[in-house]
Amino acid sequence: MQKSIPIKDRYKSIISYFESAMPVAETELVYESPYQLLVAVILSAQCTDKRVNIITPPFYKVFPDAESLSKAKVEQVFELIKSCSYPNNKAKNLIGMAQTLVNEFKGVVPSDIEEMQKMPGVGRKTANVIASVVFNLPAMAVDTHVFRISNRIGLTTNSRTPLETEKQLVKYIPEGKLAIAHHWLILHGRYVCIARKPKCAECGIKDFCKYYSKLVAKTIG
């Protein structure tokens, strides 16, 4: 049976594994500018990156920048994004985001997390993604994958909200590794530690995983 692992050792071991196995980890969203990534991340809420990457190329042709999007009608945006989840709300948020970006930030995406959250559709998770990916700042974005994975493998304890998860991860992950750690957890959750049927047999961190430890204990006991 796997012995209880101190939290600091669990973090150290998992980070060490990912550094070796996944030295390059990046967003799977396709973008060419901060504006484009902002659009893509807003669209990605409750929607797969694959679907977003299908939607965005024609979207960017019609609305190449915040200025053009700020003048759009909801119906126009809806038609371009209707294959994603919650297209009505996202259409309104995208236009609102663009209008705020133009009126308050002169069309330039700010790097400050609090400032970004002034834009419709931009919550803390989205702001952290932009801060870490575009501006390479030490921010930990907690989406559904990160929230679920962190709890399952034992990086967080009794975390009930994304903010609680963020605070616990930031406490133990070195500042310089926060941005890439976000992608490590997302990709691990997307392809290995799948929600309904995790691929424990091929998982490189199972020896440090709280979930796997319980699984083994059940099998033995």
N, C-alpha and C positions, 0 to 999 in steps of 0.2 A: 504494500500500500504506500502511496506517495505521502511523504512526511509533510507536515504543515510548513509552508514557506513564508518567511517574514516578508512583509509587503515591499520593503526596499530591495530585497534580493529578487523578488518576483519581477519587479520593474527592470532591474539591472539585467536579468537573464533574458527577458523578452526583448528589451531594446537591443541587446547584443546580438540576438538571433536575427532580428529584422535588419540591423546594420549589415550583417553578413549576407543574408538571403535576399534582401530587397534594398540594395544601396541607392537605387533610383526609384522613387515613388512620387508620382505626380497625379494631378487631377486628370480624369478621363474626359472631362468636358473640353470641347474644341473651341478655342477662342483666339483672337488676335489683338485684343485691346482690353483695358480694364472695363470699359463699357460693355463689351461683348461678354466678358466673364460675368459681370453683374447680371445681365439679362439671363444668361444660362443658369446661374445659381438660383435665381428667382424661379425659373421654370422647373428646376430640378426637384423642388419640394414635392414629396410623395410621387415622384416620377423618375424613371430610370435615366441615367446619363445617355444610354443608347438612344432612347426616344428623343431626348433634348437635342442630341447631335444631329438628328434627322430634321427637327423643326427649325433649328437656328440658321442654317445657311440661307434658305429663302427669306427668313425673317430679316437677316442682316442686309440683304439686297434691297428690301423695301425701306427698312429703317437702319441705315448705316451708322447713325450716331444719335446721341440724346436729343439733339435739336429736332431732327425729323420725327422721332418717336414722341416727343412732347406735344406735337401738333396732330397726332393721330386720333382717330375716333375708336372707341371701344370695339365697334363692330369690325373694323379693319384688323385690329390686333387679334381679336378672337378668331377670325377666319384662318389666321396664320398659325395659331397655337392650339386650335381646338382638339388636336389629338393627344394633348397632354392632360394631366389631371387638373381639375378646378380651373378651366380656361377662363371662365367669367371673372373670377376674382383676380387671377393672374394678369388678365388683360388690363383691368383697372389699375392694378398695382404697378405694372410696367409703365403705363402712361404717367401715373403719379410720380413714380421714381424719376422718370426722364424730366418731368416738369420741375421737380425739386432740384435735380442735378443741374439743370440749365439756370434756373432762377437764383438758387442759393450758392451754387458751386461753379458757375460759369462753364458748365459742361465737363468739368474735370472731377473724376472720382476721387474723393478725399481718402487719405490713408488712416485718419482717426476713426476708431471703431464707434465711438459715441456719435460723431458727426454723420457717419454713414447711416446710422439707425434713424436719422431724421427723414430718410426717404421711405415712402410707402413700399411695403413688401420686403424691406430689409430689416430682418431681426438680427439678434446677436450672432446666430450661427452663420448667416450670410455675410455679415460684416467681418467675422473672424476669418472666413474663407478668403475674402478679398484681401484682407490685411496680410495674411500669411502667404498666399499664392502670388499676388501682384506685388506687394511691397516687402515681402520676405521678413515680416515682423513676427515675433514670438507669440503667436496667437493659436489657441486650440479650438477649432470649430467642432462642435458636437452635434452631429446629425444622428439619424436613427441607427445607423451602423455603429458609430462610435459609442453611442449610449448603450446599445445592446451588448456589444463585444466587451467593453470595459467592465461591465457588471459580470458577464458570463465567465471571463477568464480570471477575474479577481483583481483587476486594477483599481476598481472602485468598490466601496462597501456602503450598502444601504443608501445608495444614491437614487433619489426619486425624481430629479429634474435634470435637464441638460446643464443648467448652471452649476448644480452640485457636482456633476460629473466633471465639468470643465475645471472646477476649483481643485478637485482631487488629482486630476491628471497633471495640472500645472504644478502642483506641489511636488510631485515626484519625478516628472520628466524634465531633464535639463533644458534650460531655456533655448539653447541652440538647436535642440532636436524637436521642439514642439511642432513646427510646421510640417516636417516630414512624418512625424509620428501620427498626425491626423490622417495622412494618406496610408500609412502602414495599416492602421486599424480599419479604415474603410475597405481597402482592398482585401484584407484578410477576412473581413466579414462578408464581403461580396463573393469571394471565390472559394474560401476554405471553411470558415466558421459560419456556415449558412444557418439561417434562423431555425428552420424546421429540422434539418438533418445535417448537422456539422460533420465535416470529413475528418474526424479525429485520427483515423488511421494514417493519413498523410500530412497531419499537422506538425509543423516543426517546433511548436511551443507547447505541445501537450504535457511535457514533463514539468512545466511551470504553470499549468492551467488549473484553476480551481474547479471548473466544471468537469474536466477530465479526471481529476482526483476523486471527485464524488462518484463519477461513473465507474471507476475502477473499484471503489469501495463497495458499491452496490453489487458489482459482479462477484466480488470475493465473498461478501457477506450475505 
